Amino acid sequence: MSIFRCLHNSTRWLSTTRGTLARQFHDPLDHVTGIEKRELLAHLAGDCDPFRILMVPRGPGTYSRPNLMPSAFSKRLVGCVCNEHQMHVEWMWLYQGEPRRCGCGHWFELCPTAPL
Ligand SMILES: [Zn+2]
């Protein structure tokens, strides 16, 4: 007797319809609360980076047009890969209202964003 036949003849065979499953399980959005719910709502609204943690492509990086780094706080730790062949990251703290220059010459400035 094959395993399939054994399971098929079992009295505890689980069989359900799609409608039954839909009635049994709630929407995951109804179960989450707090910041996780705000994150899910942001994803549903089309914001794929609600915490602003993805890499920001560098722009000109001059003093008059610095690279804007989003932050909901008054400071943020920022890493700069100064050269594309570089194997390490230069880290620096950025403070609100204080543009800062990396060792490679690029300027960075904190850009305030709304907290999640
Ligand atoms: Zn740099």
Boltz pocket constraint, residues with backbone or C-beta under 6 A from the ligand:
constraints:
  - pocket:
      binder: B
      contacts: [[A, 80], [A, 81], [A, 82], [A, 83], [A, 90], [A, 102], [A, 103], [A, 104], [A, 105], [A, 106]]
      max_distance: 6.0
